[in-house]
Amino acid sequence: MKTPLSSDSRLRIRLDRKSRFTLTAQVTEALRQIIAGGVLKPGDRLPSHLALARQLGVSTRVVRESFAELSRLGHVEVRPRLGCRVLSPGKGRIGGAVLFVSAESMASAFWTGVFVRELRRRLRRWGCSFVEAYVGTGTRAYEELDEALERPLAVVLVSHDDSDVMERVSRSGIPFVILGMREYAYPSYRGLIRYGCAAAVPDFVRHCIRARVRHVVQVGFGDSIDAVPALRAAGIKAEWLLVKPRGGCSVREGVGLAALDVMFKRYSKQGVTLPDVFFLTDDCLAVGALSALNLLGVRSPDDVKIAVFQVAGDGLVYQKSLTRIEQDPKTDAATVARGLKCILDGKPLQSGLFMASRYVFGETFPAQV
């Protein structure tokens, strides 16, 4: 049963105690809409925690948490002994909450950390809060996502290619945008922001052709970036060296240690020749692969040329600057923010949004050959 919450004619709020949204979320969203609609003007003061809690029939904790969330969104100012005051709307404020969904394995990745921090900063300019949910494995894999979908959300950004994730988000009815390479067909689906790790592969292949490279070994572990088909199409001998990440440690450590192992064992054998170029398709993996080459006394670019995939800002320690295909999480966040603003403004997603990698020359595979 829905119960009237306040005798104040300006606060026409109703609570649904059977709603899937928490009381805190309902109160927060209702007050946000009242403020955004101009019912409460800048400078107006909200009742005290106790007074409003009595009016709404909720605990003071619910009111306190609602005020804190509204303060974080920039709608109100909460000051000790002075109460809660409505602020003037910020320039271009939109409001609402944005949910970012990704795989649990990506939660500790350097790219994710920088991307999330930058995207949160940009969304706050518009009065938007930012929520994260990571999907793992096992019986409780979707627990964090389901809990996040229980709160009022303006839009969901999904960067996890999982049909169960899509179904759950779609059932919620909340508009969602995909960060990836595949289109989907769901009622609340609003479009795709393409994520192109491999966008700079053609530049890498052209560099190999100009340098008269005959043999490339790509070292990786089931990566989304794969230069082998393009290299072979250009008449260059190209092969995979697959690495299986070690268990019992973090993904970062497991990949690096496995690459060190595989590279050292293979190229320490007599009669095994080095390729012209090693292409290391993961920056964590590259740490181990480069360590193996150092232990073997292999020099770059004297003995072998090296290109890596690397996230901008996550510099690998090496004696020379690395030639690399680079993905910049700050630029990516700016691109995604532009797309989300379209949805938050009630407009169609801007077409052609693409988070592309770039090719950067370094000493390990010089531009001048």
C-alpha positions as CSV (number, residue, x, y, z in Angstrom):
1,M,0.0,0.0,0.0
2,K,1.3,3.5,-0.9
3,T,1.3,5.9,2.0
4,P,1.3,9.7,1.8
5,L,4.5,11.0,3.3
6,S,4.2,14.7,4.1
7,S,1.7,17.3,5.0
8,D,3.9,19.9,3.3
9,S,2.0,20.7,0.1
10,R,5.4,21.2,-1.7
11,L,6.6,17.7,-0.9
12,R,4.1,15.6,-2.7
13,I,6.0,12.3,-2.2
14,R,4.6,8.8,-1.9
15,L,6.4,5.8,-0.7
16,D,5.7,2.3,-2.0
17,R,6.9,-0.1,0.6
18,K,6.5,-3.0,-1.8
19,S,8.8,-1.4,-4.4
20,R,12.0,-3.0,-5.4
21,F,13.7,0.3,-4.7
22,T,14.9,1.0,-1.1
23,L,13.3,3.7,1.0
24,T,16.5,5.7,0.8
25,A,16.5,5.5,-3.0
26,Q,12.8,6.5,-3.2
27,V,13.2,9.5,-0.9
28,T,16.4,10.6,-2.7
29,E,14.9,10.4,-6.1
30,A,11.6,12.1,-5.0
31,L,13.5,15.0,-3.5
32,R,15.8,15.3,-6.5
33,Q,12.8,15.6,-8.8
34,I,11.1,18.2,-6.5
35,I,14.3,20.3,-6.6
36,A,14.9,19.8,-10.3
37,G,11.3,20.8,-11.0
38,G,11.7,24.1,-9.2
39,V,9.2,23.3,-6.4
40,L,12.0,23.9,-3.9
41,K,14.0,27.0,-4.8
42,P,17.7,27.7,-4.3
43,G,18.2,28.8,-0.7
44,D,15.1,26.9,0.6
45,R,15.8,24.7,3.6
46,L,14.6,21.2,4.0
47,P,13.2,20.1,7.4
48,S,15.6,18.6,9.9
49,H,16.4,14.8,9.8
50,L,14.0,14.2,12.6
51,A,11.1,16.4,11.3
52,L,11.3,15.0,7.8
53,A,11.6,11.4,9.1
54,R,8.4,11.9,11.1
55,Q,6.6,13.4,8.0
56,L,7.7,10.6,5.8
57,G,7.2,7.8,8.3
58,V,10.8,6.5,7.9
59,S,13.9,6.4,10.1
60,T,16.2,9.3,10.5
61,R,18.9,7.1,8.9
62,V,17.0,7.0,5.6
63,V,16.7,10.8,5.6
64,R,20.3,11.3,6.5
65,E,21.5,9.0,3.7
66,S,19.2,10.8,1.3
67,F,20.5,14.2,2.2
68,A,24.1,12.8,1.9
69,E,23.4,11.5,-1.6
70,L,21.7,14.8,-2.7
71,S,24.7,16.7,-1.4
72,R,27.1,14.4,-3.4
73,L,25.1,15.1,-6.5
74,G,25.4,18.9,-5.9
75,H,21.6,19.5,-5.3
76,V,21.9,20.5,-1.6
77,E,24.4,21.7,1.0
78,V,24.4,20.0,4.4
79,R,26.0,21.9,7.2
80,P,26.1,21.0,10.9
81,R,23.5,22.9,13.0
82,L,22.5,24.9,9.9
83,G,20.5,22.1,8.2
84,C,20.1,21.2,4.5
85,R,19.9,24.0,2.0
86,V,18.9,23.8,-1.7
87,L,21.7,24.9,-4.0
88,S,21.5,26.7,-7.4
89,P,21.6,24.2,-10.2
90,G,25.0,23.8,-11.7
91,K,25.7,24.6,-15.4
92,G,24.4,21.7,-17.6
93,R,23.3,19.6,-14.6
94,I,21.2,16.6,-15.6
95,G,21.0,14.5,-12.5
96,G,20.4,10.8,-12.0
97,A,22.6,7.8,-11.4
98,V,24.7,5.9,-14.0
99,L,25.6,2.3,-13.5
100,F,28.8,0.8,-14.9
101,V,28.8,-3.0,-15.4
102,S,31.9,-5.0,-16.1
103,A,33.6,-8.3,-15.5
104,E,35.0,-8.9,-12.0
105,S,38.4,-9.8,-13.6
106,M,38.5,-6.2,-14.9
107,A,37.8,-4.5,-11.6
108,S,41.5,-4.3,-10.6
109,A,42.8,-3.5,-14.1
110,F,44.7,-0.3,-14.6
111,W,42.5,0.8,-17.6
112,T,39.4,0.3,-15.5
113,G,40.7,2.3,-12.6
114,V,41.6,5.3,-14.7
115,F,38.5,5.0,-16.9
116,V,36.1,4.9,-14.0
117,R,37.8,7.7,-12.1
118,E,37.7,10.0,-15.2
119,L,34.1,9.1,-16.1
120,R,32.9,9.6,-12.6
121,R,34.5,13.1,-12.5
122,R,32.8,14.1,-15.8
123,L,29.4,12.8,-14.7
124,R,29.6,14.7,-11.4
125,R,29.7,17.9,-13.4
126,W,26.2,17.2,-14.5
127,G,25.0,16.2,-11.1
128,C,25.1,12.5,-11.8
129,S,26.1,9.9,-9.3
130,F,28.1,6.9,-10.5
131,V,27.6,3.2,-9.4
132,E,29.8,0.2,-10.3
133,A,28.8,-3.5,-10.4
134,Y,31.1,-6.3,-11.3
135,V,30.0,-9.7,-12.5
136,G,32.0,-12.8,-11.3
137,T,31.5,-16.5,-11.6
138,G,29.5,-19.1,-9.6
139,T,26.1,-19.0,-8.0
140,R,26.5,-15.4,-6.7
141,A,28.0,-14.0,-9.9
142,Y,25.2,-11.5,-10.5
143,E,24.4,-10.6,-6.9
144,E,26.2,-7.2,-7.2
145,L,24.5,-6.3,-10.5
146,D,21.0,-7.3,-9.2
147,E,21.5,-5.2,-6.1
148,A,22.6,-2.2,-8.2
149,L,19.5,-2.5,-10.5
150,E,17.3,-2.2,-7.4
151,R,18.1,1.5,-7.2
152,P,16.7,4.3,-9.4
153,L,19.1,4.6,-12.4
154,A,19.1,7.0,-15.4
155,V,21.2,4.8,-17.6
156,V,23.4,1.7,-17.5
157,L,26.8,1.3,-19.3
158,V,27.5,-2.3,-20.0
159,S,31.0,-3.4,-20.9
160,H,30.5,-7.1,-20.2
161,D,29.5,-9.3,-23.1
162,D,27.3,-11.7,-21.3
163,S,23.8,-12.7,-22.4
164,D,22.6,-13.0,-18.7
165,V,23.8,-9.5,-18.0
166,M,21.9,-8.1,-21.0
167,E,18.7,-10.0,-19.9
168,R,18.9,-8.7,-16.4
169,V,19.5,-5.1,-17.5
170,S,16.8,-5.3,-20.1
171,R,14.2,-6.7,-17.6
172,S,14.8,-3.7,-15.4
173,G,13.6,-1.4,-18.2
174,I,16.4,1.0,-17.6
175,P,18.0,2.4,-20.8
176,F,21.4,0.9,-21.4
177,V,24.4,1.4,-23.7
178,I,26.9,-1.2,-24.7
179,L,30.7,-0.6,-24.6
180,G,32.0,-3.2,-27.0
181,M,32.0,-4.4,-30.6
182,R,28.5,-6.1,-31.0
183,E,25.0,-4.7,-31.4
184,Y,22.1,-6.1,-29.5
185,A,18.3,-6.0,-29.8
186,Y,16.5,-5.3,-26.5
187,P,13.6,-2.8,-25.8
188,S,15.7,-0.6,-23.5
189,Y,18.9,-0.9,-25.6
190,R,20.0,2.6,-26.8
191,G,23.1,1.8,-28.8
192,L,26.8,0.9,-29.0
193,I,30.0,2.8,-28.2
194,R,32.6,0.8,-30.1
195,Y,35.7,-0.3,-28.2
196,G,38.6,-0.9,-30.6
197,C,41.8,-2.3,-29.0
198,A,42.8,-3.4,-32.5
199,A,42.1,-0.2,-34.3
200,A,45.9,0.5,-34.7
201,V,46.8,-2.9,-36.0
202,P,46.8,-1.7,-39.7
203,D,49.4,0.9,-38.7
204,F,51.5,-1.9,-37.1
205,V,51.3,-4.1,-40.2
206,R,52.2,-1.2,-42.5
207,H,55.3,-0.5,-40.3
208,C,56.3,-4.2,-40.6
209,I,55.9,-4.0,-44.4
210,R,58.1,-0.9,-44.6
211,A,60.7,-2.5,-42.3
212,R,60.8,-5.6,-44.5
213,V,59.8,-7.8,-41.6
214,R,59.6,-11.5,-42.5
215,H,58.6,-13.1,-39.2
216,V,56.4,-11.9,-36.3
217,V,55.5,-13.9,-33.1
218,Q,52.5,-12.6,-31.3
219,V,52.5,-13.5,-27.6
220,G,49.2,-13.4,-25.8
221,F,46.3,-15.3,-24.1
222,G,43.0,-15.3,-26.0
223,D,43.2,-11.5,-26.6
224,S,40.7,-9.3,-28.4
225,I,43.6,-7.8,-30.3
226,D,45.0,-10.1,-33.0
227,A,47.4,-9.0,-35.7
228,V,48.2,-12.4,-37.1
229,P,45.5,-12.5,-39.8
230,A,46.4,-9.0,-41.1
231,L,50.1,-9.9,-41.1
232,R,49.6,-13.1,-43.0
233,A,47.4,-11.3,-45.5
234,A,50.3,-8.9,-46.1
235,G,52.6,-11.9,-46.9
236,I,54.4,-11.9,-43.5
237,K,55.0,-15.1,-41.6
238,A,53.0,-14.7,-38.3
239,E,52.3,-17.1,-35.5
240,W,50.7,-17.2,-32.1
241,L,52.6,-18.1,-28.9
242,L,49.8,-18.8,-26.4
243,V,50.3,-18.2,-22.7
244,K,48.1,-19.7,-20.1
245,P,47.9,-17.5,-17.0
246,R,49.1,-19.1,-13.7
247,G,46.5,-19.7,-11.0
248,G,46.8,-19.0,-7.3
249,C,47.7,-15.3,-7.7
250,S,46.3,-12.1,-9.2
251,V,45.6,-12.0,-13.0
252,R,48.4,-9.4,-13.4
253,E,51.0,-11.6,-11.6
254,G,49.7,-14.8,-13.2
255,V,50.0,-13.5,-16.8
256,G,53.4,-12.0,-16.2
257,L,54.9,-15.1,-14.6
258,A,53.4,-17.4,-17.2
259,A,54.9,-15.3,-20.0
260,L,58.3,-15.3,-18.4
261,D,58.1,-19.1,-18.1
262,V,57.0,-19.8,-21.7
263,M,59.3,-17.3,-23.4
264,F,62.4,-18.4,-21.4
265,K,61.8,-22.1,-22.0
266,R,61.1,-21.7,-25.7
267,Y,64.0,-19.4,-26.7
268,S,66.6,-20.9,-24.4
269,K,66.5,-24.1,-26.5
270,Q,69.3,-24.6,-29.0
271,G,68.3,-24.2,-32.6
272,V,65.2,-22.0,-31.9
273,T,65.6,-18.8,-33.8
274,L,64.2,-15.4,-32.8
275,P,61.6,-13.8,-35.0
276,D,62.2,-10.3,-36.5
277,V,59.4,-8.9,-34.2
278,F,57.7,-9.9,-31.0
279,F,54.2,-8.4,-30.6
280,L,53.2,-8.7,-26.9
281,T,49.4,-8.2,-26.7
282,D,49.0,-7.4,-23.0
283,D,50.9,-5.0,-20.8
284,C,50.9,-7.4,-17.8
285,L,52.1,-10.2,-20.0
286,A,54.8,-7.9,-21.5
287,V,56.4,-7.5,-18.1
288,G,57.2,-11.3,-18.0
289,A,58.1,-11.6,-21.7
290,L,60.5,-8.7,-21.6
291,S,62.1,-10.1,-18.4
292,A,62.6,-13.4,-20.2
293,L,64.4,-11.7,-23.1
294,N,66.6,-9.8,-20.7
295,L,67.6,-13.0,-18.9
296,L,68.4,-14.5,-22.3
297,G,70.6,-11.5,-23.2
298,V,68.4,-10.6,-26.2
299,R,68.7,-6.9,-27.1
300,S,66.1,-4.7,-28.8
301,P,66.2,-3.6,-31.6
302,D,69.6,-5.1,-32.2
303,D,68.5,-8.8,-32.0
304,V,64.8,-8.5,-32.2
305,K,62.2,-5.7,-32.5
306,I,59.5,-5.3,-29.9
307,A,55.9,-3.9,-30.1
308,V,53.4,-4.2,-27.2
309,F,49.8,-3.4,-26.4
310,Q,49.9,-0.9,-23.5
311,V,47.4,1.2,-21.6
312,A,48.5,4.9,-21.6
313,G,49.9,5.9,-18.2
314,D,50.8,2.3,-17.2
315,G,54.4,2.6,-18.3
316,L,56.4,-0.6,-18.5
317,V,59.9,-0.5,-17.0
318,Y,62.3,-1.2,-19.9
319,Q,65.7,0.3,-20.9
320,K,64.3,1.8,-24.1
321,S,61.0,3.4,-25.0
322,L,58.6,0.7,-26.3
323,T,56.9,0.8,-29.7
324,R,53.3,0.2,-28.8
325,I,49.6,0.1,-29.6
326,E,48.2,2.3,-26.9
327,Q,44.7,2.6,-25.4
328,D,44.1,5.8,-23.5
329,P,41.5,5.4,-20.7
330,K,41.1,9.1,-20.2
331,T,40.3,9.7,-23.8
332,D,38.0,6.7,-23.7
333,A,36.1,8.1,-20.7
334,A,35.6,11.4,-22.5
335,T,34.1,9.6,-25.5
336,V,31.8,7.5,-23.3
337,A,30.7,10.6,-21.4
338,R,29.6,12.3,-24.6
339,G,27.5,9.3,-25.4
340,L,25.9,9.1,-22.0
341,K,25.1,12.8,-22.0
342,C,22.9,12.2,-25.1
343,I,21.0,9.5,-23.3
344,L,20.7,11.6,-20.1
345,D,19.4,14.5,-22.2
346,G,16.7,12.2,-23.7
347,K,18.4,12.2,-27.1
348,P,19.5,9.3,-29.4
349,L,23.0,8.1,-28.8
350,Q,25.5,10.0,-30.9
351,S,26.5,7.9,-33.8
352,G,30.1,6.9,-34.6
353,L,31.5,7.0,-31.1
354,F,34.6,4.9,-31.1
355,M,37.3,4.3,-28.5
356,A,40.2,3.6,-30.7
357,S,43.8,2.6,-30.0
358,R,46.8,4.4,-31.6
359,Y,50.2,3.3,-32.8
360,V,53.1,5.0,-31.1
361,F,56.7,4.6,-32.3
362,G,59.5,3.8,-29.8
363,E,63.1,2.8,-29.8
364,T,62.3,-1.0,-29.7
365,F,60.9,-0.8,-33.3
366,P,62.1,2.6,-34.6
367,A,60.1,4.6,-37.2
368,Q,63.2,5.0,-39.3
369,V,64.4,1.7,-40.6
